Amino acid sequence: MRGKFDPEGWRRWKMLFEQAADADAVRQEELLDQHCQGDIELRKCFATMLSAHRQSSAMLDRSLPERFLALSVEQAEEPPASTPPLSRGTLLKDRYLIEKVIGGGGWSMVYLALDEVMERRNVVVKVLLRQSAQRSAIDDEIAALSRVHHPGIAAPLDSGATPDGRRFLVLAYIPGITLRAALHESGPMEAGLVVRLLRAMGSALASAHDEGVCHLDLKPENIMLRGYGNQIDPVIVDFGISRLLQAPGAATSPPAGSLAYIAPEQLEGEPGAASDQYSLALVAAEMLTGRKPPPLGSAPAILAACGGLPLKARLALDRALSASPANRFPDIDAFVTALAITLDPERRRYRRLSTAALLAVTILLASGVTSFWMARRHERQLVTREMGTISEQMAVWVRLADSAPFPQAALEQAFQGPLAHMQRLVAEGHREQELLMTLSNSLALYGTYLGHPGRRSIGQSEKGIAALRQSLEVAQILGEVALDRWWWRGFTAEKYDMLASILIEAGEYNQAADAARQGLSLLENFKATGAGYRNLASIQGGVYMTLSRVHFHRREFEECLRLRDLGVASRREMLVLDKNARPARYDLAGVLATRGYLLRDMGRLADAHRDYAESEALIDTILREEAWNLQYRWLHARNSMELGKLYLLGNQNPKAVVRLTDGVNLMRAMLKDSPHEISSLRSYALCLSWLAVAKSHKGSNRAEAGALIAEALQVNQTALDRDPRSAKTRDEREVILQNARDAGVVRLVQTSQIPPR
């Protein structure tokens, strides 16, 4: 087949298809005999295409996952036998609860389902009707697409098999209608909306191409429109079985794609990123004209329907629809930019206004004509400057909260005004990078102070989780306009890390693990050089430490230690890159202490003592330079508590009492004027209970131990009252009760049960 579908061959053979497409079977046979002239391979190719054109459920018009499975069996022309649908309430993979049928065809059934693991979110489950042992094809593609992260792509979430052996795919549920349905209902779209949708789709496809994946079946049926009014966002679906650009056999695979949108090179088995550009150009033409392109239609015929478009727009479409991929735009971004510039009503209006303004200046009438554009430009400048001011305010609040008691009401009031203002700007359609970045960062910062264990949280983990999820939603919008993709990946991964930490506090370990792994997946394969390396490597190290906490709570200590070793190694590298800066020393001190208490629980007391000693040495140097910082002081206090527990395990009771007493005194002093920080209250309660154990082992009277346990239980209850959802606070109450037993304070144990959730 090579050479038969070069540009000249394309023009010749598409005429054959157009003649035969709507002819009866006898006439089709005559045309094939006449034009194929004994070429069996060519005749088979055309017969397959004509069969696909006649049957909407035939191979070339099926969804991509179904088509790929069909290609793995020889009898692809015949649909599978009728299979009863899954009943409501069926549970797949112990996770996906079938709700109802929402679609289907000759090759699959599509269901709306609930994900029982991820907060009962809606998902789409597509069950293939044919049983097949060919698992690797779908699984390899899902693994490849797991690298693609873009809000405009609905990539597969999971896969599996039904009890009777049929494969199924799980995809994100996208509420809305298809672009095909929208065009059917409303006809051609306004140029401004087309431009916005094209930019979003181009960004999504470019993100996939950057990862070596192309779609190859782009059409209005595979584009969902999410939202309403002017807030419509496109989401490209059926990415489930796309083509890896570097995959073995990519050039020899059978042609795939819907005939009305297929690029010429796909018929020859040589698809690529330029094929998506060709298909997107056809989709753009249909959005502008409301007319569906004919199967294998020529560029002149398609452009004839675009006569009302500006000349430069038609030239951009003509180039993207070139029969030769080499003659198209260098990438999909270049095509979208070229077409958008000519169609964007704001740009066109600005050019008209600029010309009018130049003439008006000549005759002294310029001021009224240029005011609109100047107002828009001034508005963008104001937004950018305003975001700089808000960012500076956030930095001041963080510094205040880290250095001195900061009342809860004041903290919430400080955040609420700027957050509401920024959210209103986004709702009005502003997409400036500075705005989206500041809003996402502010929501994340607000969430951490509500419930993140790394801050002195005010004990509202549920609100903190909601704020972090909002931060991630804004980060996904930011991904549409961010010019530096690796910067955006690091930015978003950091938000996943924060969310995972608060989910751990709430006891949602599965969700926390999913969030942490999503963050790590964004950071795969970044270059070990360049200006952004330090930031990405630092974020990656932080996510390792967060994921390790999930394994710690699951008592999977070996995996936890592996991740914490990676975290410590990352912080040591950052210390060198940051030239021993104070924040880098604090980060290293923190991860060493975290690894220390794991080693202690594993019974490796000498290794644990080594890590705590190094952590304390770093904290000592930091506190000599910045003694007012409460974060540094709290780490020092917690280290005192953990070292006291270490001495207890080593039967060094006098040393344990000294260390735990130091910890209690340090924490009590810091809590004196700021009793609302939940993480601080929790640490104080634990330290009191361990001091009770140490004193009882040293021979102190039971009344002294009882007083310490009573205070510990009271402080723990205060924390639990402030944040009833906190699983960590409940777990720590059990520790306090066990310490009461060890200290011989049985009466308090009997009267201090853990309250119900």
N, C-alpha and C positions, 0 to 999 in steps of 0.2 A: 504493500500500500504506500510505502514511502515515495514521495514525488507525485503521487496522483492528486494530492490536495495542496499543492503549492498555489499561489494566488491565481495563476492562470487556470489550473485544474479546478480550483474552487468555483470560479465563475462558470466553468463549463458544466460541472457536475451538479451544482445547485439548480441549474435549469432543468436537468433531468428530474430531480426530486420534485420541483415545483409542478412539472407536467404530470408526474405520476401520483403525487400526493392525494389528489381527489378523484383519480380515475378508478374505474372498476378493476377487478382482479385480472380480467383478460387483457385489458389495455395495459396494465402495469407489467404483465409478463412480456408483452410485445415491446414496450419501451426498454425493459431491462435487456432483452435479447439484442435490440438494436444498438444500445449504447455500450453495454459491457463487453460485447464481442468476444464471448468465451472466457472472460476473466472471472473465474469462479470466486476468488476472494472478494473482488469488487462487487460482484453480484450479491454475494452473501451479506456484505456490509449494507448495501442499499435495501435489500429485502428486510433486514433487521430494522433499519430506520423507518421504513414504510409501515412495518408491523407496529412499531412503537407509536407512530403517528396515528394509526387507526384506533389503538386501544389505550385509554387513559391510564390503565393499570399495567401496561407493558413495561419492559425493562427500562427504557430510556426516560420514562416519565414517572418512575417511582421515586419515593424519597431515597436519599443516599444510603442509609443503613440497609434498607430492603434491597436496593439495587445491588449492593455489594454481595449480599448473601446469594442473590439470584445468579450472579456471575460465577459463583463457586459451584454451581450445579449445571449439568448439561441441558436439562429440560426446562430452561428458563422461560420458554414461551408459554408454558401452562401454569396458571395460578395454582396455589396449593388447595387441597381439599378444604371444605368448609369446616371451621373449628368453632365450637361454642365459646361465647365470650366469657371472660372471667366474671364471677358474680361479685356483687357489692359485699365488702367485708373481707375479701381475699387478701391475705398478707403475704407479700413477696419479700424474700430475703430477711424475714423477721423485722421488717422496717416499713415497707411501702403498703399502705392500706388502700385498696381499690375503692373508689367512690362511685364512679359512673363512666360510661363510654362517652367520649366526646368526638370521636371520629374514627375513620378507618377506610380501608379499601380492599383490593384483592390480595394484598400482601401483608397487611398488619392491622391491628386494632389499637386505638389510642385511648388511654384512660386518664381521667383526672384522679389523682391519688393524694393521700396525706403522708408526709414523711414523719413517722412516729418518733424519730430520733431528734430531728432538728425542729423542735417547737411546733410540730404538726403543720409545717408549711405545706402549701400546695405544690405538687410536682406533676409532670406529665410522664406517664409510663407507656412506651410504645412496645407492644408485644408482637414479634414476628410470627406469622402463622405457620411457617414451615419449620420443622425440626431440622437442626443442622449440627454437625459435629465441628464445623469450621469456626472455632472460637477465635482463633488468632487474628483474623482480619479485623473484626470489630475491636477487640481488645487492644491491638497495636495502635489503631487509630485513636482510640480513647486516650491511651497513654500519651500519644503525640499531642493531642489537643489539650491535654491537661496543662501544657505550657502556655496556652493562649488565654490571656485574661483581659477582657475588655467588656464594658457594660453593654456594648452593642452586639455581643455575640452570646447566643444561648448554647453553650457547649454542653456535651453530655456530663451528667453528674455521677452516674453509676451505671452498671450493667449487671446482668445475671441471667439465670435461667428459671423458667417456671418448673413446677414439679414434673410436668410431662416432657421437659426437654426443650421447650421453645425459648429462644433468646429474647431478652427484653432490654431496652435502653431506658434510662431515667434522665429526663431533661428538666431544666428550670421551667416553671409555669410562667408564661408571659400573658398577663391579662390584656385584652385588646382585640383588634381585628387585623387581618392580613392587608398588605398593600393592595393585593388583588381585589379584596372586598371593598376597600376604600375607593379605588378607581371605578369599580362597578357602580358604587352608590353615588359618587360625586363627580365623576369624569375628570378632566384635566385639573392639575393642581396649580396654585399660584406660584409664580417663579420664586418668591421669597421662601415659601415652604419647601419647594423642591431643593433649593440651595441648602437649606438647613439639614434636610434629610440626607442629601448627598454627602455633605461634609461628615455627618455622623457615620454613614455607611462606609465612606472611604476610610475614615479613621479606624473602624473595626476591621476592615479587610486588610489595611496596611499593618495593623497589629498582628494579624494572623500570618501575613506574608513575612514579617520580620522573624517569625518563629519557623518559617519554612513550610507553612501550610496554606493551601489555596482551596477555595470552596468548590468551584467547578459546576455548581448548579444554582447560580444566583438567578432568581426570578421573583416576581411580586408575591407568589404563593409562599415563598420562603423568607419573607420580610414581614415581621409583626410590627404593628404600630401601637406603642404603649403610651397611654395618657389621653389627653383630650384638648380640644381647642388649639391654642398656639404652643402647648406644652407636649406635643407629640414627639416621641423618641422612637427611632427604628431599632429593632433587634433582629439580627440575622439568625435564622434557625436552620435546622438540618445541616449543621456543621459536623454531624456525627460520623460521617464517613467521607471526609474530604480527601485530598491527595497531598501526600508529603512531597515537597518539591525535590528532595534528594532521595526519595525512597527507591530501593531497588525495584526495577521493573516498571517504574512510572511511565516510561516512554513506550512500553509495549502493552500496557493494560488496555482493555477494550474501551471504546469511546463511551462517555457517560455525560449526561446533561440533558435538559429539556431542549427539544429541537428549535423552538422559537428563540432561544437565548444562547445556544451553543456557539462557541468560537470555532473557526475552521480547523485549527490545529488539534482540537479535541477529537475530530473524526479520524485524524491520522495517528492518534494515540500519543500525542506530544503536548499535553496540557502544561500550563504554568500560570504564574501570577498574572501574566498579560491576558489570559483567558478570562479571569475575573473582571479585568478592565473592560473587555469587550462586552461581557454580559451586563455590567453596570451601566455602560453607555446605552444599551438597549432599554434597560429599566428606566434610565433618565429620560430617554425619548418618549417612552410610554407615559411617564408621569406628566410630561409637558404637553403631550398631545391627546392623551386618553386612548390612543390606538395601540392595540397589541401588535407587535411585529409578526410578520408571516414566518412560518418555518423556513429556515435557511434563506431568509430574505436578504437582498443585496443592500449595501449601504446607501446607494442613490435612491432606492425605493423607500427606505426607511426615512431618509432625510427629506424626501419630497413631502412627507407629512409634517415636517418641521419648518415649513416655509415661513411661518410667522415669527420665528426666532431670529435674534440678531445674527448677522453673518459670522461673527467670530464664534458664536455658540455652535453654529452648524459646522464650522471648520473644526472645532474641538471634537465634536461628535464624530465627524468624518475620519479624523485621525485615529480616534479610539476604536473605530469600527473597521480599521484597515485589515485586509485579509491576512497580512503578514504581521506576526507579533513584533518583529523588529521595527516596523514603521509606526507602532503605537507610541504613546507617551512612555517615558522611562519607568514610571511606576504609577500606581493608582492615585497617589497624592497629587502628582503633577497633573493628571487628567482632571481630577475633581477641582483643583485650584483653577485650572484654565477655564473650565466650564462655569464655575461659580462666579469668577470675576466678570464674565460677560452677562450673567443672569441676575446677579445680586441686585435687587431693586434699590438698595441703599447706595451701592457703588454707582449704579447708573444714574440715580438721582443726584448724587454728589457730582458726577462728571457734568451733568447738565447744569447744575447750579454753579459749578466752577466756571463753565463757559459764560453763563449769564452774568456771573459776578465780574468777570474780566471786562465784559462789555460795559457793565454798569459802572465800574470804576472809571472807565474812560469817559463816561457821561455823568459821573458823580452820583450814581444811584445804586451803589453796591451794598449798602448796609442791610437793607431788608432781605435781599436775596440770599446772602450768605449766613444769615442768623441761625438757620436750622442746623446746618452742618457744624458750625462753631459751637452751638449748644451741646450737640452730641459729643463732640470732642472734649469740651470742657467737662461734661458729666463724667466721661471715662477718667479724665485726669483727677477729678474730685474723688471718685471711688478709689483710685489707686493711692492717693495721698491719705484718705481716710483709713484705709486698711493698714497703712504704715503706723498711723496713730494708735489704732486698736491693738496692733501687735506690741507696740511699746507699752501700752497699758497692761496687757497680759503679762509681759515680762516683769513689770513692777509688782503686780499682784503675786506672781510666783515667788519673787524675791521676798516679799513681805511674809507670805505663808511659810516659806522655808526658814525664815530667820526669827520669827516671833509669833506668839499666839494670834490667830486670825479668826474672828468670830464667824460662825457658820452663816448667820443672816447677812453679814457684810459680804462674805464670799459669793453667796448666791445672787445678791443684788448687783454686785460688781459684774457678774457674767451675764445676767439676764438681759439687760438693756442692749449691749452690743450684739448679743446672739440674735435677739429678735430683729434688730435693724438689718443685720447681714442676711438673715433668712428671708426677710421681705425683699431685699434687692435681688436675691436669686429667684424668688417667685415671680418677680417682675421681668425676668429674662436676662438679667446680667450674667455674663459668663467670663468676666475678667479673671485671669489666673490668680492675681493677688487676692481677690475677693474669695474665691473658692478655697484657696489654700488657707487663708486666715480663718474662715468659718470652720473648716474641717479641723484645724489645729485647736481652735477655741473650744469646739465641742469635745474634742479629745481631752483637752486640759481640764475642762469642767467635769467630764466623766471620771478622770483620775482622782480629782479631789473629792468627788462624791463617794468613790468606793475602791480605788486602786490601792493595793497593799504597799506599793512603793512610795506613796504619799501618806501624810497623816490624814487619812480619809475621814469624812464626817459621817460615814456609816449609812449610806443610801445606795447599796450595791445595785438595786433594781433600776434606780434612776441613772446610775453610772453606766450600766449596760445599755440602756436606751440611748444615752448621749453618745456612747461609742459607736453604736449601730448607725446613728444619724451621721456621725463623723465619716464613717465608711461610705455611706450613700453619697455624701458630698465629694468624697475622694473619687468615687466612680465617675461623677460628672466632671471633675477636674481632669480625669484621664482623657476626656474628649478634646481638651484644649491644651494640655501640657505638651510642650515641644520636646522636652527631654524625657524619653520613656523610662530610662533607668532611674532618674530622679523620682519620677512618679511611682515607680515600683517600690522604691525604698520608703517613700512617704506613706504609701498605702500599707505596706508590710508592718510599719511601725504601729499603725492604728489597729491592725489585727492582733499585734502583740499586746497592746493595752487592753483590748477587748478580752483576749484569752485570760489575762491576769485577773480581771474582775469576775469572769465566769468561774474561775477556780475558787475565788472567795465565796461564790454562791453555791459551790458544790456541783456545778454543771461541768463535770470533767470531760465528757464526750464532746460537748460543744466547744469547750476550751481547746481540746486537742485539734478539732477541726479548724478552729480559727488560727491556731498557731501554725498548723501545716499549710493553710492557705497563705499565711505570711511568708513561710519558708519557700513555697513554690514560686512566689513572685521574685525571689532572690536567687534563683538557680542560674548558674553559668555566667555571673557577671565577671568582668575582666579584673584581674588582680593588679591593675595599674590604673593610673588616671586620677583626676581630682575627686571623682565620686567614690573611689574605692573605700576610703576610710569610713564614710558614712554608711555605705551598704554593708561592709564587713561588721561594723559596730552594731547595726540593727540586727543582722543575722545572729550575732552572738547573743544579743538580748532575747531573741525568739527561742534560741536553743535553751536558755535558762528557764524561760517560761514553760516550754514544753516539758522540761525535766520535772517541773513541779507536778504535772499530771501523773507522770510515772512514779513520782515519790508517793503521792496519795494512793496510787494503786499498788504500792509496795513492790514495784518493779525496779529494784535498786540498781541492778547492773546497767540497765538502759538509762536510768536517771543519772548514774555516775558518768556514763559515756557522754551524755549531753552536757553535763556540768564541766567536764574536762574541756569540751569544745568551747564553752562559755568562758572559762578561765583563760584558755589560750587566746581567745579573741580579745579579751580585756588586756592581756599582757601586750599584745600587738598594738592595741590602741594607745597604751601607755608610751610606747616607743614613738608612734606616729605623732602623738600630741605633746611630745617632749616633756613628759613627766608633769603635765598640767594637773591642777588640783581636781577637776571633775574626773579625769581619767584615773587618778589615784583612788578617788572615792568609789568609782565603778568597780575597780579591781578589788578593793577592800570588801565591797558588798558581795561579789560572786565568790570570793574566797571563804567568807563566812557562811554563805549558803552551801558550798561544797563541804565545809567543815561539819555542819550538823548532819549531813547525809553520811559522811564517813563515821561520825560518832554512832549513828543508828546502825551502821553496818558492823560495829564492833572494832573498827580500825582507829583506836583512840590516839595512837601516836601521830598518824597522818592527820587526824582532825585537829590535834593540838598544834601541829605545824601550820595548818591553814589559818587557825585563829590567831596565832602569834604574828604571822605576816599581816593579817588583816588589821590587828591592833596597832602594829608598828606604822602602817600607812595612816590609820585614823589619827594617831598621836601627832604626826607631822601636819596633817590637815587642820586639826583643832588648834595647833599653835599659830596657824596662819589666819584662821577664820572661826574663832571660838563661838561666834554668835549664831552660826547656822544650825538650825534645829535638826535638819536631816542628818548632818554629821554627828551631832550629839546623840541622836536616837540610835544610830548604828553603833556608836560606842557603848551605849547603855545595853542594847540587845546583845552585843558581843560579851559584855560582862555576865549577862544571864546565861548565855550558851556555854561560856567557859565554866561557870559555876556548875552547870549540869554535867559537864565533862569531868570535872573534879569529883562530883558525886559518884559517877560511874567508876572512877578509879579509886574509890574509897578514901579520898583525900578530903575529909569533911571540913577541917578547919579552913583550907583554901576555898572550898565550895562556899562556906558561909561568908567569907570576905568578899568574894566576887559577887555573890547574889545580893548581899547587903549593898554593895556599891551600885548594882543595877537598880535595886528598889529605890535607893535615895536619888539617883540620877533621874529616874522616870517620875518619881513623885514631884521633884522640883519642876520638871518641865510641864507636868500636868496641872500644876497649882492654878495657873490662870487660863488654862485651855482644856477643860474637861470633856470637850465634845469630840475630839479626834478618836474615832473608833479603833483604828489600828494601834494607837498609843495605849488606850484603855486595855485592850486585849493583851498587849505585851506586859503591861504592869500587873494585870491579874495573874498571868502565868508566872511572872517572876516572884510575886508574893507566895504562890503555892509551892514553888521549888525551894524558896527560902525556908518555908515551914518544914519541908522534908529534911533539908540540911541541918536545921537546928535540932530537930527531933533525933537525928542520927548522932549529933554531937552531944546529946544528953540534956538539952534544954527541957524545961517543964512543958507539959502538954497544953497548959493554958496559953502559953506564948504561941505555940504552933496553931492552936485553935483560933486565936485572934487573927493571925495571918491568913488562915484559910477562910475565915468569915469575911474578911475584907476582900479577898480574891473573888469569892463567890458574888459579893455585892457589886464589885466593879465589872465582873463578867456579865451580870444580869443587866447592868446599865447599858453595856455595849449591845447586848441582845435585844433590849427594848428599843434601842436606836435603829437597829438593822435586823429585824426578825428573820430575813431571808438568808442571813450569813451562815453558811454551813460551817465555816471555819470557827466562828464563835461557839457554835454548839459542840464541835469537836474538842475545842479547848476547854469547855466546861467539863467534859468527860475526863480530860487530863487532870483538871483541878480536883475533881472528885476522887480520882485514883490517888493523887498526891495526898489528899486528906486521909485516905485509908492507910497509905504508907506512913503518914505522920501519926497515926493512931487516933485521929479525930473522927470516930465512927458516927457520933451523934449528928454531926453536920452533914455527913453523907446521907444519912437516912431521911433528913428533912430538906434536902436540896436537890430534888430530882430535876432533870432537864425538862423545861416546859414544852408542850406540843408546838408544832410549827403553826 
